Amino acid sequence: MSIKSLAGQTIYYGFSNIASKLLNYFLTPLYLELMTQAAYGEMSTVYAYVPFMNIVLTYGMETAFFRFAKKENSRSVLSVSTLSLLFTTIGITILLLLLRGPVINSYVGALGGLKGHPGFYTAVVMIMAFDALTAIPFAQLRLENRPVRYAIIRISGILTTIGFNVFFLVLVPKLRAAGWHWLPLVDKDDQVGFIYLSNMLGSAVTLLLFLPQLLRIKWEFDRKLWRQMLNYAVPLIIVGMAGMVNETFDRAWFLPEFLPGNDMEIKKQLIGIYAANYKLAILITMFIQAFKLGAEPFFFKQAEGVNPQKLYARIMKLFVVLLCFMFLFVSLYLNVWKIFLRKPVYYPGMKIVPVLLLANMFLGIYYNLTIWFKLTDRTSTGAIITIITAIMAFLLNWWWIPRMGYFGAALATMVCYFIQMTVCYSLGQKYYPVPYHLPRIITYIITAVLTYYCFDFLNRKLLSPDDIYALKPLSLIVATLLFGAYIWFMLKMEKKEFARLPFIGKFVSRI
């Protein structure tokens, strides 16, 4: 399995991931149009907690599945991991439903708009349960190199979610106005609930599509194997939980807690602005997720070969090159991407987007680096790394948010991911040395950042303050010239590397 095959896998996973994310992202303008800033902030707060529970519900079993699944025992590993998740998901789901009252009446429930809406809470719990039960089936498709089926199922679930969102939020009000009074009433207070319901139905359809695959599993439970997998996986819970502190806790707790003032409605509005602009970093996030989906099983398989470190180093360099392209593609054309924000009230938050793009670059590199502790079974070391950065996240958000508002949260995210990446690299070179092309990687990242800030400087000089976020031809011309110059620079620097790649090799050889 070569870089070419990894590229193919990433393209397939990327297509399904990008298609599903973009389809889902097209709902954002609809939400921003129909909902108030406060309501959107409430929903963003709830969804910020969902990844934490997903980590608890899956407890690293997906990665353990890749680590332990070999040709000779893949059936046993599949059976053990699936049964383990099935029983724990049922148990935790029942517990969460029994705790519905205390949770929706808590501070978090009030902040997320769940108070007085127990149905909202139930729908969110079921979303998490359905997603947990599909974790291993999706992992099985990745291990067996079946990206087409993976894409079909992933996109089917998203299309279902979108279909029900459009039905409940757009069609139902129009049909009721036309006299179809038997349809459910969707007023302003219930919109979020119907969004949760739509997502729950999408997750349920995804699980149903996996039913034939689940029924073919040989239901045997090897306790010894389960204990081995659990010992490997449990530290990954800490890795995931601490990582989520950086990734989602800014919306879930840091901003609500540390933003100055006591007016909860204003805080919700600011969180809504922050969350809406956070989504403008979606392109780079989608690529990272697509790469992660293809690379994790690829790295584990390559580890069985001779000198895989050389291949890992080459992959890292190409990965960073693509991340730099995407960083500039989004940051230089922000005045185009802002169309997704719909309302000018969200535009002031656009200043956080380049910072979050850079943060996600560091996060993507970190994901690439984590293979060393997964291959050497040092998952506990990975847990320590993420705990350190989680503590840093708390301290930096506590320090910066009261002084800089939501920009402080974005800056803290970037700094924490940088520290996490740096520590992971340093320890990785000690326990599992990989000859990464560090000088070039650093050069490419710094050059990309300087290119953006050169554009930002020129943009502010050429345009009046009122036009900074306006779609002006002069700004687009400057952005395109700088983007083209960076592409030319990168093609010159990596001419031999790109010449070896399919599709673009012939073009690069002529430069």
Secondary structure, DSSP 4 states (H G I P E B T S, - for coil): --HHHHHHHHHHHHHHHHHHHHHHHTHHHHHHHHS-HHHHHHHHHHHHHHHHHHHHHHTTHHHHHHHH--TTTHHHHHHHHHHHHHHHHHHHHHHHHHTHHHHHTSHHHHHTT-TT-HHHHHHHHHHHHHHHHTHHHHHHHHHTT-HHHHHHHHHHHHHHHHHHHHIIIIIHHHHHHTT-TTSPP--TTTHHHHHHHHHHHHHHHHHHHTHHHHHTS-----HHHHHHHHHHHHHHHHHHHHHHHHHTHIIIIIHHHHSSSS-HHHHHHHHHHHHHHHGGGHHHHHHHHHHHHHHHHHHHHHTTSS-HHHHHHHHHHHHHHHHHHHHHHHHTTHHHHGGGG-SGGGGGGGGGHHHHHHHHHHHHHHHHHTHHHHHTT-HHHHHHHHHHHHHHHHHHHHHHHHHHTHHHHHHHHHHHHHHHHHHHHHHHHHHS-----HHHHHHHHHHHHHHHHHHHHHHHHHS-GGGTTS--HHHHHHHHHHHHHHHHHHHHHTHHHHHTSTTTHHHHHT-
